[in-house]
Amino acid sequence: MFKVEHDRDITQLTTIKVPARAQYFAILKKRADIYSALEYAKQHGLDIYILGGGSNVVFTKKIKGLVLKNEIKGIEILKKTKSKVIVRASSGENWSRFVSYTIDQGFYGLENLFLIYGTVGAAPVQNIGAYGVELKDVFLSLRAIDLRTGKEKEFALEACQFAYRESVFKHKLKGRFFITDVTFKLDIKPRFKLDYGPIKAKLKERGIKKPNLKQIVDIISEIRNSKLPNPYQMPNAGSFFKNPEVGFSVYKKLLKKYPDMPAFKLEKKVKIPAAWLIEQAGFKGKKYGKVAMYEKQALILTNNGGSAAEVLALVKRVKKKVKFLFGLDLEEEVNII
């Protein structure tokens, strides 16, 4: 039954656990609840904010309007051939649970994205990625409801305008649509992406030349768990900053000054790890009040009971120092609201 709560504490619904409240709040359990929420918001003149797994967001103020917690679940196989399988997942599904499902079914394509926190619906908004794979690489389409009109629309790959941790839903269509489900095109036969350094190192260390799906998943899990803190044990919002992409001329100038600087050459630009920049700036493992940059991975901002103001102060400090040292502007990957 669709129920709206007033002045709800939503601190525990985010993985960084910064104190936050919603003026109005409701949980969506089924598709019909979306339309109930739209009607309620229209009657009361409220803006709508969609909350998924709460893993990529920092609330800095009380959210005015209606916050909807998406818990609409469901996974179905739409089509299967000798080489491909089409799988659709509801937007409220836990992302790791969904990836685990595809792995258990023996489907290939999502293994590098295992153990990323959040929901299926949030994945295309952010174009999540890890270890050389991005969501766009396995994406087929999504369906979404226009929050203004209540009409459903389907978005194919091109319409989503995916880029590095970007999509049309973060800019032009931000806050406009409620994604109801996402459809993926996965492989029946192995097509592993193993170019990422630590993955290659782990395979060599274990003497594995032709890995199977379970071995790859185990390695991905080991790498992530060694570097990234579990947000349910140490509150954080995942990777806080994007890796800056620069032109080749800028890269060459930086390389002269910092010959040990790691980088990944793209087609037209060079990607520099934000974690390395932050570490070189002296923030890795440093605490500032109740917030800190994680000791094992400088890209992660952890929170031990701190406020939004403390988080924002540390973000500002990190960006300022990186800009001073390298002349590069760090951009937040996390949504700050």
Secondary structure, 3 states (H helix, E strand, C coil): CCCEEEEEECHHHCCCCCCCEEEEEEEECCHHHHHHHHHHHHHHCCCEEEECCCCCEECCCCEEEEEEEECCCCEEEEEECCCEEEEEEECCCEHHHHHHHHHHCCCECCHHHCCCCCECCHHHHHCCEECCEEHHHCEEEEEEEECCCCCEEEEECHHHCCECCECHHHCCCCCCEEEEEEEEEEECCCCCCCCCHHHHHHHHHCCCCCCCHHHHHHHHHHHHHHHCCCCCCCCEEEECECCCEECHHHHHHHHHHCCCCCCEECCCCEECCHHHHHHHCCCECCEECCEEECCCCCCEEEECCCCHHHHHHHHHHHHHHHHHHHCCCCCECCEEC
